[in-house]
Amino acid sequence: MSSATLNRGRGSEGLSLREAADVQLLRVVATVLEAVDPVERFVDAVEGSLPDDARVMEVLVTRPVVERARGDLQFDRVAEVRLKGFTESTEVFIARGTGSGPSR
């Protein structure tokens, strides 16, 4: 049997199409994991800057989100905080669904 026959279905590196797909999938996963790390650091930094009465599993938003929101939402002001890397402080609100239209 010739080497051409043995390598049928394999790329230039001698990988099968399935193996090449697996390698590509691993590259995509590695890229996603690299992108997640800075996001997790940002979330940790924001959490560290919030007041103690900010609770878990609440959606926190800023004033621009409150001003642009539509739908059945209510916003309760939590505090004004200064986030690392920003020169000005910003208002932080808890967003909750109300079922009765927007409330600010």
C-alpha atoms as a printed R data frame, in Angstrom:
    type eleno elety resid chain resno       x      y      z
1   ATOM     1    CA   MET     A     1   0.000  0.000  0.000
2   ATOM     2    CA   SER     A     2   1.314  3.462 -0.837
3   ATOM     3    CA   SER     A     3   1.743  6.231  1.718
4   ATOM     4    CA   ALA     A     4  -0.893  8.238 -0.171
5   ATOM     5    CA   THR     A     5  -3.396  5.454  0.504
6   ATOM     6    CA   LEU     A     6  -2.416  5.279  4.190
7   ATOM     7    CA   ASN     A     7  -2.817  9.051  4.663
8   ATOM     8    CA   ARG     A     8  -6.182  9.324  2.917
9   ATOM     9    CA   GLY     A     9  -8.478 11.491  5.063
10  ATOM    10    CA   ARG     A    10  -5.543 13.035  6.872
11  ATOM    11    CA   GLY     A    11  -4.315 16.619  6.719
12  ATOM    12    CA   SER     A    12  -0.797 17.744  5.908
13  ATOM    13    CA   GLU     A    13   0.299 17.032  9.498
14  ATOM    14    CA   GLY     A    14  -0.974 13.467  9.290
15  ATOM    15    CA   LEU     A    15  -4.035 14.158 11.458
16  ATOM    16    CA   SER     A    16  -7.413 12.702 10.631
17  ATOM    17    CA   LEU     A    17 -10.247 15.153 10.101
18  ATOM    18    CA   ARG     A    18 -11.605 14.169 13.540
19  ATOM    19    CA   GLU     A    19  -8.226 14.776 15.191
20  ATOM    20    CA   ALA     A    20  -7.902 18.139 13.434
21  ATOM    21    CA   ALA     A    21 -11.391 19.093 14.644
22  ATOM    22    CA   ASP     A    22 -10.444 18.089 18.198
23  ATOM    23    CA   VAL     A    23  -7.286 20.219 18.021
24  ATOM    24    CA   GLN     A    24  -9.314 23.181 16.756
25  ATOM    25    CA   LEU     A    25 -11.872 22.697 19.540
26  ATOM    26    CA   LEU     A    26  -9.082 22.707 22.138
27  ATOM    27    CA   ARG     A    27  -7.742 25.948 20.651
28  ATOM    28    CA   VAL     A    28 -11.200 27.553 20.892
29  ATOM    29    CA   VAL     A    29 -11.634 26.383 24.498
30  ATOM    30    CA   ALA     A    30  -8.200 27.767 25.417
31  ATOM    31    CA   THR     A    31  -9.094 31.115 23.831
32  ATOM    32    CA   VAL     A    32 -12.394 31.270 25.733
33  ATOM    33    CA   LEU     A    33 -10.656 30.448 29.007
34  ATOM    34    CA   GLU     A    34  -8.121 33.220 28.374
35  ATOM    35    CA   ALA     A    35 -10.999 35.670 27.770
36  ATOM    36    CA   VAL     A    36 -12.872 34.590 30.903
37  ATOM    37    CA   ASP     A    37  -9.971 35.295 33.273
38  ATOM    38    CA   PRO     A    38  -9.995 39.113 32.868
39  ATOM    39    CA   VAL     A    39 -13.796 39.133 33.131
40  ATOM    40    CA   GLU     A    40 -13.633 37.173 36.393
41  ATOM    41    CA   ARG     A    41 -10.998 39.583 37.731
42  ATOM    42    CA   PHE     A    42 -13.237 42.532 36.794
43  ATOM    43    CA   VAL     A    43 -16.261 40.969 38.521
44  ATOM    44    CA   ASP     A    44 -14.153 40.281 41.624
45  ATOM    45    CA   ALA     A    45 -12.971 43.901 41.640
46  ATOM    46    CA   VAL     A    46 -16.535 45.212 41.343
47  ATOM    47    CA   GLU     A    47 -17.755 42.882 44.086
48  ATOM    48    CA   GLY     A    48 -14.934 44.065 46.336
49  ATOM    49    CA   SER     A    49 -15.947 47.685 45.837
50  ATOM    50    CA   LEU     A    50 -19.642 47.201 46.670
51  ATOM    51    CA   PRO     A    51 -21.102 47.944 50.070
52  ATOM    52    CA   ASP     A    52 -21.719 45.068 52.487
53  ATOM    53    CA   ASP     A    53 -25.485 45.268 52.041
54  ATOM    54    CA   ALA     A    54 -25.276 44.356 48.340
55  ATOM    55    CA   ARG     A    55 -26.594 40.805 48.245
56  ATOM    56    CA   VAL     A    56 -25.783 37.763 46.136
57  ATOM    57    CA   MET     A    57 -27.915 36.914 43.084
58  ATOM    58    CA   GLU     A    58 -29.137 40.432 42.501
59  ATOM    59    CA   VAL     A    59 -28.625 42.259 39.255
60  ATOM    60    CA   LEU     A    60 -26.661 45.429 39.853
61  ATOM    61    CA   VAL     A    61 -26.843 48.195 37.264
62  ATOM    62    CA   THR     A    62 -25.659 51.769 36.876
63  ATOM    63    CA   ARG     A    63 -27.591 54.995 36.224
64  ATOM    64    CA   PRO     A    64 -27.284 54.773 32.388
65  ATOM    65    CA   VAL     A    65 -28.973 51.343 32.483
66  ATOM    66    CA   VAL     A    66 -31.770 52.681 34.695
67  ATOM    67    CA   GLU     A    67 -32.325 55.588 32.302
68  ATOM    68    CA   ARG     A    68 -32.547 53.333 29.247
69  ATOM    69    CA   ALA     A    69 -34.505 50.441 30.775
70  ATOM    70    CA   ARG     A    70 -37.862 49.377 29.411
71  ATOM    71    CA   GLY     A    71 -40.286 46.783 30.614
72  ATOM    72    CA   ASP     A    72 -41.303 45.488 34.003
73  ATOM    73    CA   LEU     A    73 -38.352 46.609 36.112
74  ATOM    74    CA   GLN     A    74 -37.936 48.372 39.422
75  ATOM    75    CA   PHE     A    75 -34.656 49.933 40.512
76  ATOM    76    CA   ASP     A    76 -33.550 50.509 44.079
77  ATOM    77    CA   ARG     A    77 -30.470 52.654 44.670
78  ATOM    78    CA   VAL     A    78 -27.864 50.758 46.688
79  ATOM    79    CA   ALA     A    79 -25.017 53.220 46.928
80  ATOM    80    CA   GLU     A    80 -22.596 55.435 45.106
81  ATOM    81    CA   VAL     A    81 -19.268 53.667 44.654
82  ATOM    82    CA   ARG     A    82 -15.923 54.444 43.145
83  ATOM    83    CA   LEU     A    83 -14.719 51.588 40.980
84  ATOM    84    CA   LYS     A    84 -11.039 50.917 40.565
85  ATOM    85    CA   GLY     A    85  -9.758 52.391 37.332
86  ATOM    86    CA   PHE     A    86 -12.471 55.079 37.159
87  ATOM    87    CA   THR     A    87 -12.002 58.669 38.287
88  ATOM    88    CA   GLU     A    88 -15.620 59.372 39.188
89  ATOM    89    CA   SER     A    89 -17.962 57.461 41.457
90  ATOM    90    CA   THR     A    90 -21.107 55.915 40.022
91  ATOM    91    CA   GLU     A    91 -24.536 55.090 41.387
92  ATOM    92    CA   VAL     A    92 -25.352 51.402 41.728
93  ATOM    93    CA   PHE     A    93 -28.940 50.104 41.648
94  ATOM    94    CA   ILE     A    94 -30.565 46.722 42.219
95  ATOM    95    CA   ALA     A    95 -32.813 45.782 39.288
96  ATOM    96    CA   ARG     A    96 -35.887 43.673 39.980
97  ATOM    97    CA   GLY     A    97 -38.817 42.543 37.870
98  ATOM    98    CA   THR     A    98 -42.191 43.971 38.935
99  ATOM    99    CA   GLY     A    99 -44.700 42.690 36.417
100 ATOM   100    CA   SER     A   100 -46.331 46.148 36.249
101 ATOM   101    CA   GLY     A   101 -44.188 48.320 33.985
102 ATOM   102    CA   PRO     A   102 -41.035 50.355 34.528
103 ATOM   103    CA   SER     A   103 -40.414 52.053 37.858
104 ATOM   104    CA   ARG     A   104 -37.535 54.330 38.776
